[in-house]
Amino acid sequence: MPVESDHPQEECGVFAIASLSNVSIDIFYALRVLQHRGQESAGIAAYSSGIKAIKGMGLAHQALKPEDIKNLKGEFGIGHVRYSTHGTSNLDNAQPIVVSTNFGDIALAHNGELVNADKIMEELKKKGWAFITSSDSEIAVRLLANDIANTGDPIRSLRNLMSMLQGSYSMTIMIDNRVFAIRDPLGIRPLCIGKTKFGYAAASEGVVFDTLGGEFVRDVEPGEIVELLPSEFKSVKTGLSKGRAHCMFEWVYIARADSCIDGRLVYEVRRRIGQRLAQEQPVDADVVVPIPDSGRSHAIGYSEESGIRYSEGLMKNRYVERTFIMPEQSERTTSVMLKLNPLKSVIKDQRVILVDDSIVRGTTIRQIVQIVRNAGAKEVHVRIGSPPIRAPCYFGIDMKTREQFAATGRTIEQIGKMITADSLGYISVEGLIDAIGHAQGDLCLGCLTEEYPIQVPGEKVRFQKKLDSYV
């Protein structure tokens, strides 16, 4: 069932480990830590005289049965939690994807999205290749298997694979009992290396290593191949990297606040975003209220900079995971109220500043504004920690068509009227870049600026001036 949300939908989370002890329970714990990155399916693959995998639909603790985890033996393994951005949401597309070849078994888990996936699949089908899933990740694992059959060299074949793929990818890969982590040449999606009690691991976010009693070592470099071993990790520089394009939404919304992404602590970035937002979009009000949980860090920064009191005015029901599209408007409104309930003692007779990280469609934020009004607020002002989303994401976030965006064809004032706010203010692109602390040329801002770091048919490439210069 599709999801109606004012936030960008998360992509996926990946993990890999090489250890001196059995890894299945460590992978399971890692997936629980990365659960915010994908809630549709979860899977684990481990090596013991061949690669065996378990996977299922739903959250990790629902998809993976305790007895199956216990029975999955091996000292090398990878894991995955999924939110579908390319391919339908079903068990066939759940990862890791495992294939058997003459060279040995291969398992692959992928976070990101390949912009040339459809083109590659079409070309391969003409050659007689058959595909079981609709996932772009299957294309990658089949290309890798075919290349290894020709080269007999996994690292050489991984580099060849990286040269064929266009788009975003952080992948964890097992080739028999060899475990690898690779990151696309622009580093769009995050990936890092850590040391555990009995080995080395790679994960989408470094908070995983804290849970496993280990420590963060460093980020995987864009275009780098890392092989994980129980006693060390080995780095291979492919020479494919020609810049950076880190996804700005990792700091704005996707990553956990306690994660460090490409050298920037997410919580501090969000706090600086809130401070800059208060400078750029001030308003005379009585209380700053975050929309939990993603707006909290932004709201703290806004309160600190503005001097306006911060208070938790909306309580979240943590047992309602997501807001689904319901057949009737009244049911949709009820589903939002199942997630959020106002604290009238905080809101009644107050001029309220609601702070959130982003607006995609505008439907949920409109309902939240109404909830706050019904709780007795005199005024409701909305402040947003990212600029207006105006263009699709082609690199792993589920924002696919301009028609779905609240900002399409509307001014900020018109969006404010649509969501029934007394005023609406967004942070500027320049303010966001400054708060993140990376140079503009090192960030992917395509959904904000309509200029992309990779050529996408019909879209403009960053640093270029004319759209008609491109396919």
MIZA-217462 format. One record per residue (C-alpha): x, y, z. Coordinates in pm, whole numbers, plus 50000, padded with zeros to 5 digits. Example, Ala and Ser with C-alpha at 12.3 -4.5 7.8 and 13.67 -1.06 7.14 Angstrom:
! residues 2
512304955050780/513674989450714/
! end
This chain:
! residues 471
500005000050000/501435034249917/502285058950186/501035094150226/503655115050403/505045150050419/508535135450448/510855119450195/510535082050232/513705064650345/515655042250112/517475012050257/520095002050511/523004978150452/525464960050677/528404936050637/530704918650880/533704895450890/534284880651233/535924853351439/532504843851580/529044836151442/527584868051290/523824862451245/522744878251575/525094908151522/523574913751178/520074911951326/520954938251587/522514959951317/519304958451114/517274968951417/519514999551452/519075007451080/515315001051087/514495037751025/516025034450677/513525008050559/510484990450703/509204969050414/511504938950436/514624926150608/517164898950532/520414882850639/522884861950437/525784842850596/528544820450464/529144785050591/530074760550312/528054782650081/525794812850132/522424808250301/519864835850347/516754843350551/514404872150474/510834883250511/508394912250486/507954938150758/510184951451033/513314931651114/511894915851428/508764905751234/510504894050917/513264873451079/512284845551319/514514839151623/514964802351540/515994810651183/518554835951307/519914810551555/520224783851288/521954806651036/525624799051092/528694816650957/531494840751041/530924862450734/527624878950648/525614908450516/522194922850597/519584946150452/516454965650544/514424978250251/512175006250141/511405001249773/512405029349537/512935007849225/510894975849206/507714965949385/507344958049753/507214920149775/509294891349906/510904884749566/512534918949586/513644915249948/517404914849997/520134902950020/519844888349671/521724855249647/522824837949326/524834806349265/527594806349002/530424783748885/532774806649076/530734803249398/527774819549570/527274857249559/525044878049790/524364915249747/522574942149950/522044976749800/521145011149929/520485035949650/519095036049299/520595030548956/519515055848693/520595033148407/518935001648546/516115000148291/518505005748003/520844978148120/517974953948179/516544960647832/519934954147670/520484922147868/517014908747791/517774912847421/520784890047479/518584863647641/519084871848007/516104864948235/515304883348558/513374870648858/512744903949032/511984939848931/514784952849154/517724972049012/519874953049264/519344920649072/520874937448767/523984945348971/524424910349112/523944894048771/526434917548605/528914909748882/528424872148851/528884873348476/532064894048504/533614871548769/533024841848540/535204859748284/537914874548508/538074850548801/539074881049009/536384894649246/538054928349304/538644934448935/535034924848866/533764948149139/535614976948975/534194966948636/530714966448791/531195001148940/532235014648600/528995001048446/526555014248708/525255049848706/523445063649006/523715059649380/524845028149554/526295017449881/526544979749855/527624951750082/528604920649889/529684885149973/531514864349715/531664830749891/533474839250216/534924872450101/533044903050224/533154936750045/531684971350078/531564995349783/530365031149746/529445049649428/532025073949284/530125104549410/529375090749758/525685099249729/524535073549984/526465069150312/528645039450408/531235035750683/533645010750838/533815000251201/535634976351431/533594951451634/534614929351925/535684901051695/536134916351353/535424944551110/532134956550965/530554981750727/527204998950774/525015026550636/525395045250966/528075043651234/525635041151527/525495003951447/529014999351583/528055014851918/525274989051958/527664960651875/530184972552134/532594984051866/533765017051726/533545038051413/536755038151205/536035059550898/533705065450604/534105044850289/535465068950031/533465075649713/534535050249449/536325028449704/536234990449740/536774977950096/537344941250179/536474931750538/538494905650724/538284894651089/541644910751169/541734940550930/540184957350628/541794963050292/541154993050069/541224994049691/540985028149523/539325023649184/540185057749040/536505062348945/535775090849185/535735125349029/533985145549294/531365144149566/527595146049577/526535136449930/522725135849967/521695165950172/518605147450301/520785123850504/521445153250739/518035169450708/515885138750772/517005103550683/519915095050913/519565090851287/520375122251481/523235104451663/524905093551339/527975109851189/527615111850809/530665121150603/532315138650894/529245157851016/527265148551329/523635148251217/522235162951538/524545193151523/523735198951156/519995198551229/520475221651526/522405246151304/519645243351044/517135254051309/519325283151414/519725295051057/515985290550999/515265313451294/517595339751147/516045337750801/512395332350899/511695349551231/508185352851370/506725368351683/505325338851879/505085322652223/506285286852183/508345265251945/506845230451899/508555202851701/506695178051484/508115145851630/510435129951585/512205144151282/511565180951359/512935179951712/516585189151651/515585216751409/513135230851664/515775231051941/518045251851720/515195275251628/514345280451994/517975286752092/518495312851822/515115330151856/514905329552236/511335316352209/510415288952454/510705252852330/508075227552436/506875193152332/503345201552223/502625170352019/502885135452165/503705106951929/502215072151950/505315050851890/503275019951808/501855035051488/504685031251238/503425049750934/500545070250790/498885050950508/496595063750236/493075056450349/490005055150119/488215083850289/489485117650405/488025112350752/489995080050785/493205097350674/492685124150939/492065097651204/495275079651109/497275111751165/495595116551504/496525080851592/500145091451551/500005126151712/498005140552000/498255176752113/499135188352465/496495214852514/498265229252818/501185238452589/499155250052289/495935266552415/495865304252364/499455304152234/501055316451914/502715284051803/505695278551572/505535243251432/508965231551312/509535202251077/512295190650845/510495190650508/507225191850317/506665168450024/502915167549950/501565190550219/498665167950318/499895156350659/501245190150770/497855205450687/496175180650919/498715187351193/498105224751166/494385217651211/495065195651513/497035223951674/494295249251593/491645226451739/493745224152057/493225261652101/496245278151937/495735315051860/498155313551565/500045285651389/503265294151204/505125266551017/508915266650971/510685240650758/514335229550780/514825223550408/514065245150104/510965236849895/511215203149716/510705210449347/512165181049157/512235142949172/514965122449336/516565096649107/519075083949361/517175064149620/514495085249789/510865079049699/510025113049549/509425105249186/507115130449016/506855168149027/503065165849039/503185152049395/505075181749544/503315209549732/505825234249584/504995225849221/503265255749063/502805273649398/504505302249573/505475298349937/502545320550031/500185297649836/501615266650005/501045283750341/497395289450254/497075253550133/498265239950467/496135266250652/499105281250838/499205317850945/502665319050789/505145295150628/508905298550606/511615276250460/515365277450509/517225289750200/519455267349989/522425288650094/521445285550460/521135247850434/524535244350269/526125265850537/524505245450816/525665212250670/529215225250641/530165208950310/530845228949996/527885231949758/529845212449496/530125183149737/526365179649790/523475165449588/520785192449589/518925180549280/515475179049440/515865215549545/517745231049252/516685208148963/520365203048880/521705167648925/525205153648977/524615125648726/523075128348381/519375119748394/517345120648071/515395153148050/517075168948354/519845194248394/523295183948518/524845206048786/527555230848680/525985232048331/523975260748188/521775246747912/519285218347944/519305212447567/522945201747592/521785168847741/519835138547632/
! end
